[in-house]
Amino acid sequence: MSPKENKIIPFIKAIPKNIFSGFVVSLIALPLGLGLAMASDAPPIAGIIAAVVGGITVSLLGGSHVTIAGPGNGLVGVLLVAITTLGIESAYAAIICSGILLLILGFLRLGKLADFFPSSAIQGMLAAIGLIILGKQFHIMMAHKIAREDTVDYLLEIPFTINDAVHYRDTGLIYAAAAGVISLLIMAFYSKIRNKYLQLIPAPMWIVILSIGFSYYFELIVLEGNPIANNYMISGIPEFSEIISQIPTVDFSKIGSLPFWSSVVALTLIASIESLLSIKAVDKLDPEKRRSNVNRDLKALGLATVGSGFLGGLNVVTVIARSSVNVNNGGSNRSSNFFHALFLVVFIVLFSTQLTRIPLPALMAILVYTGYKLASPGNIKNSFRIGREQLLIFFVTLIVTLKIGLISGIVSGVVVTFIIHIFINKSLSLFVRNWLKPNVLMYKEEDVEGSYYVSVKHFCSFLNYYRLKERLNAVPESQDVIVDFSLCEFVDHTVMENLNNYQELFAKRGGYFEVVGLDLHDTDSKHPFALRRLLPVPNLIKKSLTKRQTNIENLARDYVLSYFDKKEKEVSFLNHFLFFRTKKINHISNQLAAENKDLTMFDIEFSEGEFIAKEVVRTTMLFIKLNKAIPEFTLDREGFLEKVYAFAGFKDIPIQNHEDFSNRFYLLGEDEEAIKHFFNDDITHFFESNPYYHIESNGEGLLVFGKERLASIKEIKALYDFGKRLKHVVS
Amino acid sequence: MSLKPFHTIGIGVTFSPNLKANIFEASRLAVMFQSKLVLIHVGTESAEKMEQFQNILEPFIKQSLDYSIVFKAGDPVDVILSVSEEKKINLLILGALKRENFLKYYVGSIARKITRQANCSVLLLINPSVVRMPCRHVVVNGLKDPKTKHTIASAFYVASSLGAEKITIVEEITEDKVTVKVDDDKSLRKAAILKERLKMRETSRVNAIIENIPKDYTQDIAIKSQPIFGKQGYSIGHYAQISRADLLVMNAPSKMTFWDRLFPHDIEHILTELPTDVLIIQ
């Protein structure tokens, strides 16, 4: 047993960093909150209220560490239905009831509820929600408000709206549509531009800043009114004092009606699914590798939703995009969620009049982009790659959700999945007979050093995955686990996907997770196993090399290096680098390695953030394997961004007698003494007299890279040369 | 403690393709345990049947097998149970059925009824064979139950008689014994400590049982103990299956009500999916 650590001091030390990340998150939460509320036909401030109440309640009472709570994308569709059928005052009552249901779910420990839905059905449902958001808001983005009965009609009318927009005569509308289109372009291309000063402010905030700036420009310099049509500006943002004095009345009179309760159930369902999926995804990003208490978080979210409903706010859920922004900006504990709420309050108190200068189309562009990301063709392609039947599940759920409603949609997804499973196995009895059996056996092998063995019998699908999950959750992620499916006749896609998640989680936290016994199924014609195809099959057909690859190949011949062009997913040697703690490595490719493998160069693809804040980065890196232990440190150029980070709690380590080095380089690390000792004259001189690179040590190896993009052949040569000499100096 | 539990072995025989294999298995056991063998045939007596049985028994009669054949007409369950009572049978051998196309075995309705009602030990054979299959690995339950002591002792007796190399004592610990629910890192740590403590307690309990068994039966066999957190009766079968045990030895169920059959537990799980040969000790 480890001794009890003092938790208060690290917590206080981390507060500056969390204030900073909370601030960045509030920048994205403000426009999103306004937009999500307006998309749900609620007053814009309702979204901010949800974020503030959620941020404060969940940070104080919740069980997760780096998540951010606030109004969610997934709920827009349901809230829209609730508000149009019930009216806003009864909708608040529905929100409060769904909060109570969430609270009950938390107390009944039903955090596992989300496991009972097949992942393709959830994907389909989310895509449908994306289309609902996109379909409705696209028209507002193009300054062409329309009202239709059916969500599908909104989608079908998109071409007509574009046509109308091209032929606008009214300058007010032209400006409004232009604001929308430009905002959409900002959302779409923001992640493509890797400039650290630009990236300090999230894309949605850029839209807000630019549009407010634009309005002031006309008012103060051109001395004209805002050219954007008045009815396309945000209205109804109250002063802070008004929010408090004008708490809306909540109308519980429809509590006996069926539409009321179907809204409540849908709200609860989507809120819990969205929150649980987000918490799971954010846990993977947590730099301190903590495990969230899901049920406690559900309780906190439920309570926050009740509070938010009474104050005139929307449902509170855990949101993935904002949480990932939080992690990427150094959020390390719950206080960042709290500070995000606090900053939102500050914004509303100080800037509520400025917010009315934001054009509606600009705000809706953010939502259109969100909707597009939810329903992006990439998701559909992914489903198809896993199997044709997944595509069927996906589309059935999608279409039923669009045509009838969310609850029918997800139910139809579950039913279709089950029917497909029966069809594939040609057996209903396999499921009926074995559903209730405790088919998962786990024990710690006594003879082998601490490895857990899990055996699964009969079948393992979304129907009984919770049993397997319960067992796997009881294993610390730093241990070894072997999951054996050799007695299992059928494993579905939901399970395979979740196991893949576990695999990543265990790899990140120093454990080992292996799935065995599935090869058997491939050869056994009795059990067609299309649904376990998820294990990535290596591309057997050799593609022709690109020009860059041929050049690298030539270079390899020149320098007598070995070259391997295929994608490699096994990147465990990179796991312990600080740089990758909040990033997910997708694969490395185009490896160049020296003969003794101590110097490896490779192209790497990794992603930062999730969902709309997700950015995929490809770059070239050099890895030097060292034969001796050195202290862990990060070395980078001294610059503006580092000054910001210094404010946020990091400290530069000065090296004595090397003024130039200390001025030009920024050196971070925990063990200050060892680092000072390590940076002797030779090493500091080497860095002073060579080009800049970002250099990181994980104690046994060095990671060297330049820009956050793929390196050219020349740069590869320079990097290789630098690495060779660095290795020489260090060892 | 008497460690010669099986004085009389009984087996129900019908004219099925498995007849010879069943009789061979039973006779072999009778010879090994030096006990009396009773063949029970549900039906009327005839010289022809008698001769057939005796032909099959031929090789064992040479090994001085003490046997008798009982013919009695009536309901199979009643006949076998009543004859077992009359003849004071200690061990009843029953054959299991194989599910079509699958390598899965289950106990047919007659055998199941007998297993539930029998007052003697029952051995369920999944794969009776004419040629002797060696029994290498015996798995026995180590439940916290008054019967367990006797069961483990019998398992050692059987294992040493059959020349098994290894005995694994599985202590099934029900999940509700672990009072801590795993939610986060803290509760996970707590649960892990609690589990470790439960394991130690179970292992020391089982070790105390083993110490009371005469050394003759324990010294030549590798003994392993394996605590498992899981559903009673089901986990042990699953374990026996994956550890490729040749014989699973279990306590007899204490009581059997209507509800037990509706919501199967303990032995009922084993009867629906027989992992290997199962010996239920009364």
Contacts between the chains, C-beta under 8 A, distances in Angstrom:
chain1	res1	chain2	res2	distance
A	1	B	189	7.7
A	1	B	193	7.0
A	63	B	183	6.8
A	63	B	184	6.2
A	109	B	181	6.8
A	290	B	184	7.2
A	290	B	185	5.8
A	291	B	183	8.0
A	291	B	184	4.9
A	291	B	185	5.0
A	291	B	188	6.8
A	292	B	184	6.5
A	293	B	183	4.1
A	293	B	184	4.1
A	293	B	187	7.7
A	294	B	183	7.1
A	295	B	183	6.1
A	296	B	183	6.6
A	296	B	184	7.8
A	437	B	234	6.9
A	437	B	269	7.5
A	438	B	230	6.5
A	438	B	231	4.0
A	438	B	234	5.2
A	438	B	235	7.4
A	439	B	238	7.9
A	440	B	230	8.0
A	441	B	228	6.9
A	441	B	230	5.9
A	441	B	235	5.4
A	441	B	238	4.2
A	441	B	239	6.2
A	441	B	242	7.3
A	442	B	228	8.0
A	442	B	229	7.2
A	442	B	230	7.3
A	443	B	226	6.4
A	443	B	227	7.3
A	443	B	228	4.6
A	443	B	229	7.3
A	443	B	230	7.9
A	443	B	239	7.3
A	446	B	224	7.0
A	446	B	225	7.5
A	446	B	226	6.0
A	447	B	224	7.8
A	455	B	238	6.3
A	455	B	242	4.9
A	457	B	238	6.2
A	457	B	241	8.0
A	473	B	182	5.6
A	473	B	188	8.0
A	474	B	182	5.1
A	474	B	188	7.1
A	474	B	191	6.6
A	476	B	188	6.2
A	476	B	192	7.1
A	484	B	242	7.1
A	487	B	238	7.9
A	487	B	241	6.7
A	487	B	242	6.9
A	526	B	101	7.4
